[in-house]
């Protein structure tokens, strides 16, 4: 794989802020498309989902081509915090109530198997990515009840997980009497170093990786990639959110923005571990945002404490707390529990999470298609959900019935979550009111350099960005996916769709699906 660094930043990562993983890794690039291609399996997306699927299929003897819009890991994989855990975003007692005890055992088993699969790849391919087995600690958010923690402990036991109930939280300040559930044998790694090893393995097995390769017009025959025809027997859409589907999957999951800070602590101050709280039970958001913390080795003197949380629906930060204040709140929360964090933060970034209404990912055949597969709905457990997805899809393409296939089927309907479905659908529908709302801006002269806004001009909604050279960039503010009005994200310098999570950079170029095309350019005086 080529490791060029002379590349535009919007292709390196999907936002203004650069994560620790991307900053500490060379850029992983492949070939550029130059001709029509025929292959057995076309994989769209070069993150952990796409690379894992490719590696497994290549080992099984399939011919595989990967196309990635940016560079390897430049999407949401490179903006994760890389927890490897079977402690899921939502509680096991919720899963048991929703799916039943046997299905919940399968869910627990699948996430544990995904961690094992990643560890096996690390060992077999000799990938240096700081993979470690660690304990994970689940503790109560102040809005949650102690009885719910005990309920979760018993639910995890029923699901077959190795958990214990402790009376204090290890290594957290002033938490000696706060109970927690310990999840044994969890893990962590450096995600971009892992992807480099996986990409090298894909190439060594005869796979082809194209980067800066934009796929569109996806059908059962293949896709158009930078204008060339890429034909395949099987198509895997591994792009965080499906770009081949107009409506169906976007009523089943919803895009959230999550925030991350990272700062140095003296080495050996804390044990390597994962910590999570149970989430804000009083949140306006269906997902009930929670906090999540881990360590990563930084240098000989320091470890990096990585802390995330303060989520909101994508494109809807203005409903309460602006993006910049999210980092401040996250820092205050983190320092309360981890006071050894140094004064100056080293990194901050945000990422996009697809939250499904019933908490489990959607991995398998796209509804209505026999040869198009999707991996989406990470629900905050992207590293394991995507690995499970790769295992399911590999089996499906090889004609093998996978025991987790039905549980994660993108066609499933979960009636017990109808209330949350209606709430999320109502939120989504309300965003179309932006068509009749006022402007962010009355006059472009009022727009500072390095900022954007949405301007009303008659019946038009115009996305405006003023560059640092004082020039204006102007586009239609209408998302080309399903017609919502985008909102300006001043933190990541992007225009974000509040309906389905599509995002566009300051050039109007699409950087997150489901939109496949850019914002159309508009000329204004």
ROLUM-955657 format. One record per residue (C-alpha): residue in one letter; x, y, z. Coordinates in steps of 0.2 Angstrom, whole numbers, plus 5000, padded with zeros to 4 digits. Each point is the difference from the previous one (the first is absolute). Layout:
<nodes>
AXYZ;...
</nodes>
This chain:
<nodes>
X500050005000;X500650174996;X500250135014;X499950174992;X499750165010;X499750124986;X498249995001;X498550115004;X499449995018;X498249974996;X500549834992;X501149965015;X498650015013;X498250055000;X500250165010;X501050155004;X500749925016;X501349864998;X499949855012;X501549935009;X499949844989;X500150104984;X501450125007;X501149855006;X499849904984;X500650024982;X498750024987;X499549844992;X499650024982;X499749884985;X499850024982;X498950124990;X498749934988;X500650014982;X498949874991;X498449905001;X500149855013;X499249835001;X500249905016;X499149875011;X499750125015;X500050195000;X500250085017;X499550185002;X500950075015;X501849995007;X499750005018;X500049855012;X498449934993;X500650004982;X501849945004;X499449865011;X498749944988;X501350004986;X501349915010;X498849865004;X499449984983;X501750004992;X500649865012;X498449904994;X500750024982;X498950144994;X500650154988;X499750165009;X500150184996;X499850145013;X499650184996;X500250145013;X499450184997;X501550075010;X501449905007;X500049845011;X499250045017;X499650184994;X498249985005;X499249965017;X501249865003;X501450135002;X499050105013;X499549865012;X500749985017;X500349814996;X499249915015;X499949824997;X498649945011;X498449895002;X499350135013;X498850084988;X499350174998;X498449955006;X499749895015;X499949814999;X498350005010;X499350114986;X500649874987;X499349865009;X498350095001;X500150044982;X500749854992;X499849865013;X501449915010;X500649884986;X500250144988;X500950115013;X501249865003;X500450004981;X500350195001;X501249985015;X500949854991;X500250094984;X500950155007;X501149895011;X500449904983;X500450174991;X501350045013;X500749834998;X500050024981;X501050175001;X501249925012;X500349854989;X500350124985;X501350105011;X500949845004;X499949914983;X500550164990;X501350065014;X499150175000;X500850135012;X498550095006;X500250005019;X498649875002;X499749965019;X498749905009;X499350115014;X498650015013;X498550114996;X499050095014;X498250054998;X499450135013;X498550105004;X499650174992;X499350125014;X498349994992;X500049815001;X499449885014;X501149885009;X498749864998;X500350024981;X501849965002;X499649845009;X498749964987;X501350024987;X501249895009;X498749865001;X499650024982;X501849984994;X500149845011;X498549934991;X500850054983;X501549905004;X501350145003;X501450005013;X499550145011;X500150045019;X499250145011;X501250115009;X499750125014;X501250134994;X500650064983;X501949964997;X501250154997;X498650134999;X500150155013;X498850005014;X499149844994;X500549885014;X498249975004;X499250024983;X499549824994;X500449944982;X499949854989;X501749934995;X500049924982;X501549894999;X501149974985;X499650154990;X501350084989;X500750164991;X501150044986;X500750134988;X498750004987;X501050084986;X501549885003;X498849864999;X499350064984;X501850024992;X500349815004;X498349954993;X500350104984;X501749934998;X499249825002;X498750044987;X501350054987;X501149855004;X498549894997;X499750074983;X498650135005;X500050174991;X499750165010;X499550164991;X500150175010;X499350174996;X498749894990;X498250065002;X498749874997;X498250054994;X498649934991;X500149845010;X498949854992;X500149815001;X501250014985;X501350115009;X500350195001;X500750154991;X501750045007;X500850174995;X499049974984;X500649824996;X498949855001;X500449885014;X499149844997;X499849865013;X499049855005;X499850065018;X500050185007;X500450045018;X499650185006;X501150035015;X499950195001;X499350035018;X498350044993;X499349924984;X500250114985;X499149874989;X498350025009;X498950164998;X498849975015;X499849835008;X501549995011;X499950185005;X498449985009;X500849865011;X501650095005;X500550185004;X501650105000;X500750075016;X501650115002;X501149945014;X501550105007;X501749955006;X501550085010;X501749935003;X501350065012;X501649945007;X500249925017;X501749945008;X500349824995;X499549865012;X498850125009;X498549904995;X499849814994;X499549974982;X498149985001;X498350054993;X498850105010;X498250054995;X498550085009;X498249944997;X499550164991;X498950155004;X498249925004;X499350184999;X500750044983;X498850074986;X500949884988;X499449824998;X501849945000;X500350065018;X501850064997;X501349925012;X501950035004;X501349884995;X501950015005;X501649904996;X501950024999;X501249984986;X501950005001;X500750174994;X501950015003;X501349945013;X499350135013;X498250014997;X498449904996;X498550084991;X498450015009;X498649994987;X498250055006;X498450024989;X498250045002;X498850155000;X499149934984;X498650094991;X499049974984;X501150044985;X499650184994;X499150045016;X501350075012;X499250174999;X498549925010;X500850045017;X501949995000;X501250054986;X501449894994;X501450095009;X499149995016;X499949814999;X501849995001;X500050115016;X498749895008;X500949844996;X501650075007;X499250055016;X499249835002;X501749924996;X501050105012;X498749965014;X500449824999;X501850004993;X500850165008;X501749944995;X499650064982;X501350144995;X499450184998;X500150014981;X499149884990;X500949924985;X498649954989;X498250034997;X498949934986;X498249944997;X499349854991;X498349944993;X499149855008;X498549914992;X498849965014;X498749864996;X498450015009;X500249825007;X501950025004;X500649874988;X500950034984;X499449964982;X501149884991;X499649894986;X498950014984;X499350174996;X498149995001;X499349954983;X501749954993;X500849834997;X501850054997;X500250175008;X500650005019;X500150135013;X500950035016;X499350145010;X499250055017;X501649995010;X499050075015;X501650055009;X500849834998;X500750034983;X501649895002;X499149845005;X498350034990;X501050024984;X501149855003;X498449905003;X499350074984;X501549944990;X499849825007;X498250004996;X500250074982;X501549884996;X498949855005;X498650064990;X501050034984;X500849835003;X498249925002;X500249965018;X498650035013;X500750115014;X499249985017;X500050195003;X499350044983;X498150015005;X500450105016;X500950144990;X499049994984;X499750174992;X498249954996;X499549965018;X498650105008;X500050025019;X498350045006;X500550025018;X500950164996;X498650084991;X499950155012;X501850054998;X499849974981;X498550135000;X501050125011;X501550004988;X498950014984;X499150155008;X501750085003;X500549974982;X498450064993;X500150165010;X501750054991;X499050034984;X499350165009;X501750084996;X499350034983;X498950145008;X501150065014;X501150154999;X501850024995;X501549975011;X500750164991;X499250164993;X501550064989;X501549914994;X501150155006;X499649955018;X500849834998;X501849985008;X501449914991;X500149825003;X498149985004;X498449954991;X498250035001;X498349974991;X499250154991;X498350024994;X499750084983;X498250004994;X499549815000;X501949954999;X501049945015;X501950034997;X501549935009;X501350135001;X501849995006;X501350145001;X501849944997;X501550075009;X500550094984;X498350095002;X499249914985;X498249935001;X499549834996;X498249974997;X498949854997;X498249945001;X499649965018;X498949864995;X500749835004;X499949904984;X499549845009;X498250055005;X499950185000;X500450065018;X500850165003;X501849985006;X500750095016;X501750075002;X501249915012;X501350135006;X501049875009;X500449884986;X499750134986;X498749914991;X498250014994;X499049865009;X498349944996;X498949985015;X498849874992;X501149864995;X501850055005;X500850044983;X501450125001;X500950124988;X501750095001;X500350184997;X500149974981;X498249925001;X500849834997;X499149855008;X501049925014;X498749905009;X498649904992;X498649964997;X500150154987;X501049944985;X500250174992;X500750175005;X499050155004;X499750094983;X500950164998;X499050175000;X500750174994;X499450155011;X500550184999;
</nodes>
